[in-house]
C-alpha cells in the first residue's frame, strides 16, 4: 500500500461511513498506535479474547476478500449414493442421510428466531466423527443440519464492523477437534498432554473448575504460558466475569493454580497475588494505573437469555469503550482485534 497507510485509510472510511452507527469502533480506530521503532520492541500489552462454538465461515464466510464461501479451491468429497458426483465439501448429506444440504443463510430479518439458533454437539466423539480423518464429508450427520447455517453482515453488524476496521485472519481452526476447554488449554499451554504424562490427555471439560466446585480432583501438572511469562519477568492478568465465567478459565484445572487459590503449603505467592480480576470493572485499568503486559479475558457469557447468542458483542464492545475512555493512553505497538473460535 502507498504511504497513506492501511490504518489511516480505514480510519477515514470509518469516519465517513460507520462512525454514527458504531462510535466505539470509530473511536478505537482513530487512535494511532505509538509505533516508535516499528519492531517488536513497541509491543507493551497483549490482550487475548477467546470465544467458543463458532467457526470462521459461520460468522465471516460471506465477507469479501476472505477464504470463505467464495473459496475457489474447495476440497473435493467422495460421491454420495444416488449421484451428485463429483461434489465438494459444500454439499453434504443431511443429518438423516436422506437428502443433501448446502450452506444456507440464517436470515434473521426474515426469522428473528435464528438469532438463537439451536446449538450443535461439540465434544470429542462427535467432533472426531465430523472430521473423519480429514474427509469431513458427512458433517451434519455428526453436527446436525444447523451446522451448515451461516450469518451475514445484516445479522452481525458489530462483528462485521470490527472485521472491516481491523485485521482479520481467515485460515484459523481448532487446535483440537473436540470441545471448549481442551482448546482453551491449548491456547494457554500449547499442549494437551497427549501422552498422558501429567494428568492428560485433555479431550473434555472435566477440569473446568476448582475441585470445590466440581472440577476433577486430579489437577493438570505441566507448565502453562502464564508461568513462563512470570518466570521471564513479564506481567500478566486474568479478567473474567466473576458472577459467571461459564467455567471457561482453564487455569482452574492446573494443580499449581489450585494450590495458589487455596493458599496450600508451598503455593506460588505470585500466582495467588494475580488472582482473576472482575470484568468489566478493572479490565480497563483506571487512569494512572499500570496495565499488565499480557492479559486474558473470560468473557461475557454468550448464552444469556436476555440477548441473542451470535450477536451479543458485550465484551468486545466493552473493550472498545474501555479503550476509548482512556485516549491519553496511547496504544503501544500491535493491536490485534480477532476472536478465535472452535469449529462447530
N, C-alpha and C positions, 0 to 999 in steps of 0.2 A: 504494500500500500504506500501511497505517497506520503509526504511529510505531514499532511493533515492528521494522520494517525487514526487508527480504528476507534479508539475510545472517544476522541473528540468528535468524530463523525457520528457515533452512536449518541453522544450527548446532545448533539444538535438535533438529531432525529427525535429523541425523546422530548426535548423541549418543544419542538414544533408539533409533535403528534400526540403523545400519550401522557404528558405531564398532568393535564386536567383530570385524567382518569386514575392515574397511578402515581400520586405525588411522592410516595416513599421511594419508589424505584427511580423516579426522575431525580430526586434529591441525592440518592446514593450515587447515581451515575455522574452527577455534576461535580462530585468531589474528586479532584485529581489526586492520583497516588503520589506519595513522596518518594519518587524513584531517583535517589541521589547518585547511585553508582550503576544502575541498570544491571545489577547482578543479584545473585542470591544473598549478598550481604544486606540488601534492602529489606529482606523479609524479617519482620519483627513479630507478627502474630498470625497464627493459622487457626481457623475455626472449621471444624468438621461437623456437618449436619447430615445425618443419615436417616432416610425414610424406609418404608417397607412395603412389600406386596404390590409393587407396580413395576412393570417393565418399561423400557425406553419407548417402544412403539405404542404402548398403551397410552402414554402421555403425548409423545412428540413424534410419532410416526408420520404425521402429516406436515411437519414443519419443513418449509423449503430449505434445501441445501444439506439436509441430514441423510444418512443412510437408513431410511425408514421404509415406508410403503412404496417409495419411488426407487427402491434398490434395483439396479439393472442386472444384478448378478445374484438373484435369489437361488438358494440351494435347491437342487432337484430332490424329488422324493419318489419312492417306489410307486409303481402303478397300483391303483385301487381295483378291487374286484368290480367288474361291470363297466370298465372303461376308464376315462379320464387319464389317458396316457399319451404323452408324458405329462407330468404335473410338477409343480414346485411346492414348497412348504406353505405357500399362501393358500393352498386348497387342502383341507383336512377332512377326514371323516368325523362326523359329529359324535357326541357322547354315546348315542345309541348305536353307532356304526351303520345306520341305515341310509344316511344321506351325507352329502358333503357340505362343508361350511367354509366360507372365506372370511377374512377380516371385515368387520362391519362397524359402522359408526354408532356410538351411543349418543343419539341426538337428544340432548337434554331439553332443547327448546320444544321439541315435539312431545317428549315424555319426561317430565321432571323426575320421575322415579328412577331414571338412570343415574341420577346423582348419587343414589345409594344402591347401585347395582350389587347384587349378591356377591360375596367373596368367593374365592376358589380355594381348593386344597393347597396347602404349601408345607408339606412335611417330606421327610426323606423318601418314603415309599412312592408317593405319587410323583414327586419330582424326578426320581430315577426312571419311572415308567414313561413320563413325558419326554425326558431326554433320550432314553432308549439307545444308549451308547452312541449318541451323536446323530442318530437318524431323525428323530423328532417328527416323525410322520404321522403320529396319532395323538397329538397334543390334547385336543378336547376330551378324548376318552379317559385321560388321566386328570385333566384340569377343568373339565366341564365346558360347555359351549360359550359361556360368558368370557372365558379367557381369550376369545378371538375378538372381543369388543375393544374399541378404542375411542378416545375423546379427541375433539378438535379445538381450535382456538376459541370458538364461541363458548365452549364448555369450561375451559380452563384459562380465563383471561389473565389471571395473576401469574400463573406459571409460564404462559407464553410470553408475557411481557418481560419476565426475567430472562427467558431464553433469548429473546430478541435484543435485550440490552447488554447481555454479558456473554462470555464464552460458554458454549455447551459442547460436551463431549458425547458423541453419539455411539461409539462402539464400546460400551461397558456392559458387563454382565455380572452375574452372581459369582462370588468366589467358590461357593459350594452349591450343588444342586440339592438344596434342602430348604429349611425354614429360616425364620428371622434371626434368632440368636446365634446359631452357628456362623452366619455371615457377619454378624457383629463381632463375634470372637475373632474371625479372620481379619476384620478391619483393625482391631486393636492389638493383634499379635502376629498376623501373617501366618497362622498355624492353627490347625485343629487337632494336633496330636494324633495324627492318623495311625501311628504305630502303637498307640495305647500305652505310652511310657509314663505319662504324667497326669493321669486322670481322664484322658480322652478315650476314643475319638469323640469329637463334638459333632453330632448329627441331629440333635433335637434340642428342645428348650428346657432340659432337665435341670440346668444350673442357673436359671434366670433370676434368682433371688437369693437372699441370705437364708441360711438354714432355718432360722427362727420364723421365717415367713414362707416356708415350703420348699426352699431350694434343696437340691441334692446334698446329702451330708458330706460327701467326699469332694472337696474343692479341687479345682484345677491347680497344677503346680509348675507351669512353665512361665517364662518371663514375658511380661506384657510390654508394649511400647511405652506405656506410662512409666514403668520402672526404668526403662532405658533412657527416657528423657530426663528423669530425675537423676540418674547416675551421671548423665552428661551435663548436669547443671542447667537444664532447660526447664523453665517454669511451665506448669500445666494446671488445668482446672476442668472439672466436670460440672456442667449446668444441666439441671433437669427439673421437670415438673414434680415437685415433691409430693403434691397431692395424688398424682397418678402418672408415673412414668411408664406404665403398661409393662413393667418388668423388662424393659429394653436396655438396661445398663448391664452389659455382660461382665463387667469387672466384679459384680457381686458374686460371680461363680468361682472366683480365684481365691485360693486359700490365704494368700498374703493380704488381700483386701478384707477378707472376713476377719482375720486376726486384728487388723487395724480398726475395724468397725467396733469390735467387742473389747478393744484395748487388752487383748490377750497378752500374757507374758512374752516378752521378746518381740512384740509387734513393731512395725516400722512407724516411728513417730511422724515422719514426713508424710507418709500416706494418710495417716489419721488426720493430720492437720489440713489435708487437701480434700476433705470430705465434700460430697456434692453440694453445690450451691443451687438455690431455687431459681428457676426460670419463670417469668422474665425479670424478677426483681433485681438480681445482681448481674445478669449477663452483660448488660451494657457497661457496667463498672462506672460508677459516678464520676463526675468531673474531678480531675486531680488524682484519681486512683490509678494505680498501675495495673494493667491487664496482664494476664499470663501469656506466654508466647504461644502456647498450644491449648486448645480447648475443644471439648466435645459437647454437643447439645443433645439432650434427650428430654423431650420432644413434645410438643402439644399432641395429646392423644388424638389420632386421626379417626377414631371410632366413636367420638362423642355423638350423642343423639341430637344435639341441637344444631349441628352443621353437617353439610354434605361431606361424605367421605373423600371423594377425589379432589375437591376444590378447596378444602379448608386450608388457607395459607397462613394460619395464625402465627406459627413460629417463624417462617420465612419473612412474613411481613413485619413481625416484631423485631427481627434482626435489622431490617432496613430502617424502621422507626428509631431503633436504638442508635444506629449509626448516624442517622440524620440529626438526632438530638444533640450530638456532640461534634459539630462541624469543626471545632477548634482542634480536634484530634485528627490529624491528617492520616489517611490510610497509608500504611508503610509497606510498600512492595506489592506483592501479589495478592489479589482479592478474588479467589475463585468462587463463583456462585453456581453451585451444582448440587443436586440431590442424587445420591446413589440409591438404588432400589433393588430389591430381589426380583428375579424373573417370576412372573405369575405362572 
